Amino acid sequence: MLDLELLRTLVCVVDEGSFTRAAGRVHRTQSTVSQQVRKLEQTVGRTLLLRDRAGNQVQATDDGELMLAYARKLAPLAAGRLRQ
């Protein structure tokens, strides 16, 4: 099973367009956000994001887009379940 927190981090990085901005949004360090995305990529065995050398610009790969669609559907379902 995939870690919901890792999926949320992936969504945040893509929405913000950078690891640095995503880190500020989720109140974590940039390195923690980067580690979370790497962990998710290792778990699924796919590269999910293309990064520039500075990590300031990221773009989802085709596999990343598929994972994003999954994450965007799963997060609201999980949040609803937690409230019950």
C-alpha positions as CSV (number, residue, x, y, z in Angstrom):
1,M,0.0,0.0,0.0
2,L,1.2,3.5,-0.8
3,D,1.9,6.0,1.9
4,L,-0.8,8.7,1.7
5,E,1.6,11.3,3.0
6,L,4.0,10.6,0.2
7,L,1.2,11.0,-2.3
8,R,0.2,14.3,-0.8
9,T,3.8,15.5,-1.0
10,L,4.0,14.5,-4.7
11,V,0.8,16.5,-5.4
12,C,2.2,19.5,-3.6
13,V,5.5,19.5,-5.4
14,V,3.7,19.3,-8.8
15,D,1.2,22.0,-7.8
16,E,3.9,24.3,-6.6
17,G,6.3,23.5,-9.4
18,S,9.3,23.2,-7.2
19,F,10.6,21.3,-4.1
20,T,11.5,24.5,-2.4
21,R,8.0,26.1,-2.7
22,A,6.4,22.8,-1.8
23,A,8.6,22.5,1.3
24,G,7.3,25.9,2.5
25,R,3.7,24.9,1.9
26,V,4.0,21.7,3.9
27,H,6.3,23.2,6.6
28,R,9.1,20.8,5.9
29,T,12.7,21.2,4.7
30,Q,13.4,21.0,1.0
31,S,15.5,17.9,1.6
32,T,12.7,16.1,3.4
33,V,10.3,16.8,0.6
34,S,12.9,15.5,-1.9
35,Q,13.5,12.4,0.2
36,Q,9.7,11.7,0.3
37,V,9.4,11.9,-3.4
38,R,12.5,9.7,-3.9
39,K,10.9,7.2,-1.5
40,L,7.7,7.1,-3.5
41,E,9.6,6.7,-6.7
42,Q,11.6,3.8,-5.2
43,T,8.3,2.2,-3.9
44,V,6.7,2.3,-7.3
45,G,9.9,1.7,-9.3
46,R,9.3,4.6,-11.6
47,T,10.6,8.1,-12.1
48,L,7.7,10.4,-11.3
49,L,9.3,13.8,-11.7
50,L,11.8,15.4,-14.0
51,R,14.0,17.8,-12.0
52,D,16.2,20.6,-13.2
53,R,19.7,20.7,-11.7
54,A,18.8,23.3,-9.0
55,G,15.5,21.5,-8.2
56,N,13.6,24.8,-8.8
57,Q,11.5,23.5,-11.7
58,V,9.9,20.1,-11.7
59,Q,7.6,18.4,-14.2
60,A,5.7,15.2,-13.9
61,T,6.7,12.3,-16.2
62,D,3.9,10.2,-17.8
63,D,4.1,7.8,-14.9
64,G,4.0,10.8,-12.6
65,E,0.9,12.1,-14.2
66,L,-0.8,8.7,-13.7
67,M,0.3,8.7,-10.0
68,L,-1.0,12.2,-9.6
69,A,-4.4,11.3,-10.9
70,Y,-4.4,8.4,-8.4
71,A,-3.3,10.6,-5.6
72,R,-5.8,13.4,-6.3
73,K,-8.7,10.8,-6.2
74,L,-7.4,9.0,-3.2
75,A,-6.7,11.9,-0.9
76,P,-10.3,13.1,-0.6
77,L,-11.5,9.5,-0.1
78,A,-9.0,9.0,2.7
79,A,-9.9,12.3,4.3
80,G,-13.6,11.3,4.4
81,R,-12.8,8.0,5.9
82,L,-10.7,9.5,8.6
83,R,-13.6,11.8,9.6
84,Q,-16.0,8.9,10.1
